């Protein structure tokens, strides 16, 4: 059974959650609650500021990627991306290039407070020729559609952990929340980020070609590093962290709770558009205690309807806030993965790891979905964690527990089968 501390915190958590959901329902009838621009965080959320320094092995930055909405991403870049490609590269050359990449000159050992060479965090060198290309993970946070954020303290900690464990660039998606933006806004935001990733890869190639055409030897002037590329959508800024270090052909989707529903939606959309996403390829997805539900209750929904942190009645309230009133149904395609006619065919889905908790009323439907994937020969293992509750690996007070640490390691072991260029010796 969960510890006494978890039980007590669960009571307090559910009291606050119920109060906030009721307030959202009362305000959802106002015309002002509908906001096309949307919000990606709530005032009560504790957020972590982006940190472009590798203070704990991961640098972060925030990017607002859609001028018409609040959609944003936080990039988590592990320091391993700075490892030279050539093992023979001398230590002094690496040290020099890395010092330059941080934004101050080679001759100074550290930036001075009043100097023009202020330490502003990691900026890739203009050539980018000696950097590693890392796979990319799109991460979708939880929060029952109406709360949570990609820059919350808990989500920041979790994404840093995944970046280091998986040796991967994490893009934490700040999708629009309900009820200001109902279905399919959050799901479409997730797919929009996947398309943006592909556009960034293509712009990076354009940037490289333009640099090669302008100067002998393929060098790019320092002033051109962050140049705008003009395309069919106007002027677009090349994101240097992704241009220098991201390999979008090894893309993993990871969703937490309702974020798992978004990940599954994005995976299906990626299948539908096919090669139009090139060079982006979704090679795997991880569904962490997905927020699935249905009109016909499963055994876990009957026995554990009043389970820890997120009980079934409150989750139904969240679904009422997320789905348009005329579309509300527990068998909506966003809610129930087992409804007939939900395309595309499951046999085309990417390898899917499902994480479930013993004391979570949503576990049975997640397991059933995984079973359906295995029936059509999709690699779809299920990892069930004993004495665990919903969000046991991502909730703020549980992030440092042995179970949360083990879960991150298990995800890394499985994911490396599909993102490692040389394969991985472990598998489930």
N, C-alpha and C positions, 0 to 999 in steps of 0.2 A: 504493500500500500504506500501511497505518497506520504512524505513526512508531515509532522504536525505543522511545521512552518508553511509548507505548501498548502495545506488545507485551510489554515487561517488566512493566508494571503489570497486564496481563491475566493473566500467569502467577501473580503474587502474589494477585490477586483470585480466580482460580479455585481456588487452593489453599485459601484461607480459606473460600470458598463451599462447597467439597466437604466440608471439615471440619464446618462448621455444619450442612449438610444431613444428614450422617451422624449427628450428635448428635441432631438433631430426629427422625430415623427411630428411633433407639434409645429415645428418650424417648416417642415417640408411642404405644407399647404400654401405657404406664402409664395407669391410670384417672385419675390426677391431671392428665394432659395435656389432658383434656377439660374445658373451662371455659366455661360458658354466657356469663359476663360477657366473657371474652376479653381479649386484649391487642392493642394497636395499634402497639406499638413494642418493640424488643428492647434489652437493656442495652448491647449493643455499638454501638448507633446514636448518632451525634452529632446532637443536636437543637438547634434555634434557638429561643430564647425568643420569645413573642409581643411585639410592639412596637407599642403604640397611637399612637405618634408618627410623623409623616410625615418621618422622618429621611432617607429616600432616595426619597420620593415615594409610598410605600405604607405604610399602617398595617395592623396585624394584631391579631387577637384569637382566642382559642380558646373554643369552646363545646362542652360535653358535652350532646348532644341526646337521648340515650336513657338513662333511669335504670336500665334493666334490663341494658344491655350497655355496653361501653367505647366505643361509636361516638361519634365527635366530628368537628368540622369546624374548620378554621382559615380565618377570613375575611381576604382580602387586599383592602383598599379603596384604590384609587388616589386621589391627591390631586385629580385632575381632577374627582372627584365634588363637590368643594366650589365649583366654578365656578358663579357665579350664573346663573340661567335667563335673566334679563332683561339684555341687553347694556347697557341704559341705566342699570343700577344703579350708583350712584356708588361710587367706590373706598373712600370713608370708611365708607359703610354696610356694604360687604362686609368691610372690615377689622374693623369693630366686631362684626359677627355672627360672624365667624370666631374672633375672640379669645374671645368668650363661649362658642363651641362647644368650645373647647379646655379649658374648665373654670376659667378665672380671670377676674377682673372686668375691665371695660373700662378702668377708670382705671389699672390697673397694667400696666407694660410687660413684666413678667416675674414669675413667682411667686417668693416668698421662701421660703427653706427652712423657716422656722418658722411660716409663715402657714397659715390654714385653707384658703386658695385654692390648694391644691397642684395643680401641673400633672400631671394624671392621664391625659393622652392625649385623643384625639378623642372627643367626645360630641356628637351632632347637636343642634341647637337644637330646642326643643319644638315650634315651628310646622312646621318642615320644608318650608315653602312656597317656599323659594328654592333648593332643591337639585336637582341633576341626577339623573335616573334612568338608571342604567347597566345594560347587559345582564349576565347572570350566567353564569359558567363553573363547572361541576362538574368538578374535577380528581381523577383517581384515580392514585395513585403506583404505581410498579413495585416489584419485589423478589421476583418468583417466588412470590407468595402467602404466603411464610413470613417475609419480612423487609421492610425499608423502612418509612417512616412519613410521614404528612402534615406533620410538623413537623421532619423531618430538615433538616440544613443545606442539602443539595443541593436537596431539594424546595422548601424555603422560597425559595431563590434563584431556582429555575425559575418558581415561581408569581408572585413579584414581577415577574420579567421579563415574563410573560404579561399580568399586570394592567396594566403600563405600555404594552406594545406594542399590546395589543388595546383599551385603554381600557375595561376590564371588571372587574367584581367577581369574584374567584376564590374558590370554596369548595373548599378542599383536604380531601378526605374521609379521615378516619382510620378505615378499615374494620378489622374483626377479622381477625387473621392465623391461618393454619394452622400446626401441626396442632391447636391448641386448638379452633379452629372451622373445620370443613371446609365444602365446598360444600353448600348455596348461601349460607352466612353472609355472605361478603364481597360477593357480588353483591346479596343482599337488602339489605345495609347501604347500598349505592349507591342503590338504589331508594328506600330509606327516607329518605335525605337529599333526594331529589327531592320526595317527598311532604311532608317537613318544610318545604321551601322554599315550596311552595304553601300550607301551613298558615300560615306566617309572613306571606305576602301577604294572606291572608284576615283574620288577626288584626290586621294593620296597618290594614285598612279598618275593622274593628270599632273599633279604637282611635280612628281619625279620627272616626267617627260618634259615638262616646261623647263625645269632646271637643267636637264641634260642638253636641251636644244640651245640654251642661252650661253652656257659656259663649258669650255673644254674640260674633260675629265669628270663631268657629271656633278660638279660642285654647284651649290646653291648659295647665293649671297645671303648674309645674315638677315638683311632687311626683307628677304623673300620668304623666310621660314613660315610665317603665319599669313601668307598672302591669301587674298580671296580668289576663288575660282568662279568664273561666271558660267553658269549652266542654264538649263531650261527654266529653273526656278529663281534665277537671279544670281546674286553674289552669295557664295557659301564659304564659310571659314573652314579650313582644313584643321582638324583637331590633331596636334602633334603627338600626343601620347598614343593615340590609336594608330596614326600614320607610321610611327616608328616601331611600335611594339605589338600591335594586334594582328592576329591571324584569324579572320572571320570565317575561314573555311572549317574551323574547329569551334563551333559555337554550341554552348550548352544552355538550356533553359532551366532555371531553378525557381520554384514558386513555394511560398510559405502560406499555408492555410488558404484564404481566398486568392492569394497570389499563385497558388498551384492551379486554380481554375483558369487564371489568366495565362499561365505557361502552357496549359493544355490547349487553350484557344489559339495561342500564337503558333504552336506546333502544327495545328490543323490548317491554319491559314498559310503557313510556310509550305505545306504539302500542296495546297491548292494552287499557289502561284508558281511553284516549281523553280525553273531556271531563271525566272525573272528576278530572283533574289541574289543571283550570282554577284560577287563571289561568296556570299554568306551561305553556309550550310549548317543546319541544325543536326548535330550528330548524336545528341542525347538530351534527356530531360529528367529532372528530379522533382517529384511531387511530395512535398513534406506536409503530412496530415491534411490532405486537400479538403476543401470546404464543400464537399458534395452532400447532397440531400435528395430526397424523392418523396413522392406521395404515399408509396407503400413502404412502411417502416421496416428496417432490418432488425435483427436481433439486438445489435448494440444500441440502436436508436431507441428500442423499447426498454432495455435493461439499464442503460446509462444516460437517459434523457436529461437527467439533472447532474451531469458530470461536472468535473472541475473547470473553472474559468469560463468556458463557453458552453452553456447548457442549450438544449434544443429550442426552447421557447424564445430565448434572446436571439439565437441565430436566425430564426424565422422572422423576427423583427428586422434584422439586418437585411435579409433578402427582400423584405417589403420596401425598404429604403433604396435598395439597389435596382430592382426591376421596375420598369414602368408599370403603373397601376393596371393598364389594360393587358399587360403581358404576364402579370404575376401568376406563377404556378411553380410548385415544388418540383415539377417535371420539366421545367424550362431547360433548354439545351445547355445553358451556363451552369445549371444547378445539378442536373442528373446526367452523368456520363453514360448511362445505360439505356437512355430513351432510344426507341427505334428511329432510323432515318437520320441520325446524327453523323454527318460526313466529316471528312472523307473516310473510306474503309479503314478499319483499325490496322490492317496488315501493312499500311504505309506509314504508321506512326513510328517515331524514332525510339530507340531503346529507352525504357522508362523505369527508373528506380522509384519505388513508393515507400515512404517512411510513415509508419503508423504507431500510435501509442496505445497501450493496453487500456487505459482509462479515458478513452475518447469515444464519444457516441458516433463519430463519423467514420470509425475505422473499418467497419464491415463493407461499406459501399466502396471505399478506396481499394480494399482487397479484392472485391468482386470485379472492379474495373481492371485491375492488374491481371486477374485470371482471364478476362476476355482478351486482353492483349497477348497473353501467352498462348491462348488457343489458336491464334493466327501467326504463331512463331516469332513474336516480338520479344526481345530480351527484356523481361519485365519482372525483376525480383521484388519481393516485399521484405522490408526489415521492420519487425515489430519489437518495440522496446518495452520491457516489463516494468511495472510500477510507474510508467510514464503517463503524462497528461498532455492534452492538446497544447502545442507550442512549447514542448519541454526543452527544445534546443534553441529557441529563438526569443523566448520571453525574458524580459530584463533580469528578473531575480533568479532565473534558472540557467543563464548563459555559462556560468562557470562550474556547473555541476559535472561530475564524471560522465553522466549520460550524454550531456550536450557535447562534451569533448569527443566522446566515442562516436557520436553520430556524425560529427564533422569529418573524423578520420575515415569512417565507413563510406561516406559520400565520396571522399577523395580517392579511395581505393577503387571504387566502382567506376567513377568518372574517368579515371586515367586510362582505362581500357579503350576509351573512345577519343580522348584528346591528346594522348601521348603519341609522338611521331614514331616511337619504337615499340609501342605496345606496353603492356604492364604484366608483371608476373602473377599478380593476385586477381582473383575474380570470385564472384558469388555464384 
